[in-house]
Amino acid sequence: MIIDFHVHVLPPSEEQAFIGTQFHRNINAPKGRQSPTTIENVLKAAEIGGVDVTVISNPIHNLRDMDRPQQLARCQRQNRYNAECQAKYNNIVGMASTVPYGGDEFLKEFERAIKVDGLKGAWIMSSLQGQYPDDDAAMPFFALAQELDVPVVIHPPSVGFGEERMRDYRLASSVGRPMDGALAIARLIVRGVFEKFPKLKLVGTHLGGGICEMIGRMNYAYRLQEEAFFLGSYEPMLIKHEPLHYLKMMYLESTCYHPPAAKCAFETVGADHFIFGTDSPPLFVLKKEGVDLINKMGLSAEDKNKVYYENAKKLLKL
């Protein structure tokens, strides 16, 4: 069995806005082409890749162009559509979209999406309009997610920082997004979010954006303390262990298309905390590549089954 944890879909009403964000205008994306992120393409891609269950989501990149009331309305539309798809197709599982620091109305919508619509967790962006998930305003959201006992998935925005240097050669997607995801995870670790919410089920997409390559540097930054005074302050101290301790509390999702990178993340968090995903559609060719990536990692049959199926099944309570 295979569960694909990372697949995006748009409601039909939102398809015209697919490449209408300020980011897409900045990179001169061509207009007038149909969005590939349809539920029909989701089902077709699953067939191409031999996927049994698809978890649909959307980080909603154009939230960056909206005020809070508009963001709330957009999340509500996404959540209701994901719930409709989940109810219609027995091989589709839906996740809720939200803004973790959006306030009470977002908390109410998140709770409604879980309890009423039956969605299985939340997708949030690693940053939005200069805010990151470790901001104090996001703590009530994490408290609610822990109480509801559902996973929170961190996905990068269209581009977080350094946009002026990433407008060419698709660098915003290939480099900028994972960088922003890694920064968000690093901040969640050092700002003590896992100390506050030790039962929180946090998932980092795209292998955590390369955080596994950097975690050793985070460890020595923590461990050296006053000896490394010239690197800046480590105050206030909000964690009791090295950052790696907290990273191992997370789950990491496999999208990367580079087996050595996937193996690094797998070995960092362990077989029980590594989850299969493809980030496809919109690109059909990536579905089969994503499935084949796990086969190229040299895993045992038991570990491969955990990655493809068992870990996601347990996390989503399927």
FENHUGI-V370156 format. One record per backbone hydrogen bond with DSSP energy under -1.0 kcal/mol. NH is the residue of the N-H (numbers start at 1). CO is the residue of the C=O. Records with the same first field share a line. If there is no record, write none. Layout:
# FENHUGI-V370156
NH = CO, CO
This chain:
# FENHUGI-V370156
3 = 308
4 = 53
5 = 276
7 = 55
9 = 57
10 = 37
14 = 11
15 = 12
17 = 14
18 = 15
20 = 17
25 = 21
26 = 22
27 = 23
29 = 24
38 = 36
42 = 38
43 = 39
44 = 40
45 = 41
46 = 42
47 = 43
48 = 44
49 = 45
50 = 46
51 = 46
52 = 2
53 = 2
54 = 91
55 = 4
56 = 93
57 = 7
63 = 60
64 = 61
65 = 62
66 = 63
71 = 67
72 = 68
73 = 69
74 = 70
75 = 71
76 = 72
77 = 73
78 = 74
79 = 75
80 = 76
81 = 77
82 = 78
83 = 79
84 = 80
85 = 81
86 = 82
87 = 83
88 = 84
89 = 85
92 = 89
93 = 54
95 = 56
96 = 121
98 = 123
102 = 99
107 = 103
108 = 104
109 = 105
110 = 106
111 = 107
112 = 108
113 = 109
114 = 110
115 = 111
116 = 112
117 = 112
119 = 113
120 = 94
122 = 151
123 = 96
124 = 153
126 = 155
128 = 131
131 = 128
135 = 132
138 = 135
139 = 136
142 = 138
143 = 139
144 = 140
145 = 141
146 = 142
147 = 143
148 = 144
150 = 145
152 = 201
153 = 122
154 = 203
155 = 124
165 = 162
166 = 163
171 = 168
172 = 166
174 = 170
175 = 171
176 = 171
177 = 172
179 = 175
180 = 176
181 = 177
182 = 178
183 = 179
184 = 180
185 = 181
186 = 182
187 = 183
188 = 184
189 = 185
190 = 186
191 = 187
192 = 189
193 = 188
196 = 192
197 = 193
200 = 197
203 = 152
204 = 251
205 = 154
207 = 253
208 = 205
209 = 206
215 = 211
218 = 214
219 = 215
220 = 216
221 = 217
222 = 218
223 = 219
224 = 220
227 = 224
228 = 225
229 = 226
231 = 228
232 = 229
245 = 242
247 = 243
248 = 244
249 = 246
250 = 247
251 = 202
252 = 273
253 = 204
254 = 275
262 = 258
263 = 259
264 = 260
265 = 261
266 = 262
267 = 263
268 = 264
269 = 265
270 = 266
273 = 270
275 = 252
276 = 307
279 = 6
286 = 283
287 = 284
289 = 285
290 = 286
291 = 287
292 = 288
293 = 289
296 = 292
297 = 294
304 = 300
305 = 301
306 = 302
307 = 303
308 = 304
309 = 305
310 = 305
311 = 306
313 = 309
314 = 310
315 = 311
316 = 312
318 = 313
